[in-house]
């Protein structure tokens, strides 16, 4: 046992003490076998959590309900004290909860032996029946008032009341209850604070209690990690959706719990832990000078020109982008990179250029190269349009829902698409702005492609983005891959992180400053993905004044990105406004040396 840990016993309680916490549990007839809780306190004895020893590993066939729970088996290791709590389950021949106490953390891992297709896995709580006669779902109790969530949501609430749910994963959109995929995936981490939340951005003073998931990315086969609170209790739920097949022994990702000074310290510890345990590479990209040049993305200008009655993707046209570039030139604005946004493709999945809208895309890109610019193509992840259903994830009716990165045939097709778009013999574009990663397929009735290995959830997105990144680098070593994947395990397959779409209101319905929310996002990116340039985005802007305010702030947050040229929310952009943009670009470029 490490000298930083001690294990003591008295008449009815055993306690593990470390420098920053203690974990204790009752023994005897009133112990865990009857009341399945352990007490997690800080070093001064102040309670943090009543940690529920029940958990569930549900399958398609059987709802996993604990029928009985054993007293903890305790063993000492050189660097930890380990508790093993065994449970009787109708779903598994053997199931146990392992709690590993180290000098600075408590690490919780589930193990199940048997067979089944996993649906929901719950940690810090689960379903069961205890000897008192109580039954149903049990949750851990938290002595906290606020919750820090390192992902943008609508309403904006990086800091929120502790009994607010949180969803972290790769599923979302702009519909109610789903606008939480802005980062996809975000850091799979949360932090609990003792003081009440006062606003969307300001954490209270420490200490805080951090918790995060640790596992190699290939084992993150769930679509979402959800904090599921009800009436003073909460648990963590991993949605496998029936797409993880177990035949033998299965171990969950470890849920790490650690006292920290602040939410920022929580993210630092999280990333450091993933790197130290080999779950993330810790690599930063070899930054190419051209990546850092100000960029122009046509999406905001397309939307502004389309107005409320138009369809912005219809304005992704060669002549329209020529007009945009003429406006830039008239204002003496010279972006280093132009992003051709949605939608230059005839079909998203096959990514053939729409020759009616872009009659000469290779020639257009060549002309940008002649002027010293690079061209990045917007890429819609997952979209199956134009792909054979045999290379796709399909619904119960056999309709293609998403490209399947578990399909060797699709991955081979993707390699060919990237070569056609980036090679000098093809389009000769310079990289991809990867969007819609939050559209990962989700659903228990969905079925993988016939040749697929069934990869799912975060792991599937990692394979998809990783294959795109590898193909691009093979063709153009200096190609730029922009993503909004803010998970440390994506650090070696993403070159630049995009802060993504701007949101609107806090939980009280009050408008939230664009600059404030993007600054909070940049801080998360800088901590979780250090060394990665940041595409500061600029979509959507609620007003011209907010647009100008944020444009002024962008240079301090990352690479300036210009989206608007003619109007912002029907307010005209005049030459003097573009002149202000030019001044910010000039000052920014001076910092590049």
Secondary structure, 3 states (H helix, E strand, C coil): CCCCCEEEECCCEEEEECCCEEEEEECHHHCCCCCCEEEEEECCCCEEEEEECCCEEEECCCCCCEEEECCCEEEECCCCEEEEEEEEECCCCEEEEEEEECCCCEEEEEEEEEEEEEEEEEECEEEEECCCCCEEEEEEEECCCEEEECCCCCCECCEEECCCCEEEECECCCCCCCCCCCCCCCCCEEEEECCCCCCCCCCCCCCEEEEEEECCHHHCCCCEEEEEEECCEEEEEEEEEEEEEEEEEEECCEEEEEEECCHHHHHHHHHHHHHHCCCCCCCCCCCCHHHHCCEEECHHHHHHHHCCCCCHHHHCCHHHHHHHHHHHHHCCCCCCEEEECCCCECCCCCCCECCCCCCCHHHHHHHHHHCCCEEEEEEECCCCCCCCHHHEEECCCCCEEEECCCEHHHHHHHHHHHHHHHCCCCCCCCEEEEECCCECCCCCCCECCCCECCCCHHHHHHHHHHHHHHHHHHHCCCCEEEECCCCHHHCCCCCEEECCCCCCEECCCCECCHHHHHHHHHHHHHHHCCCCEEECCCCCCCCHHHHHHHHHHHCCCCECEECCCCEECCEECCHHHHHHHHHHHHHHHHHHC
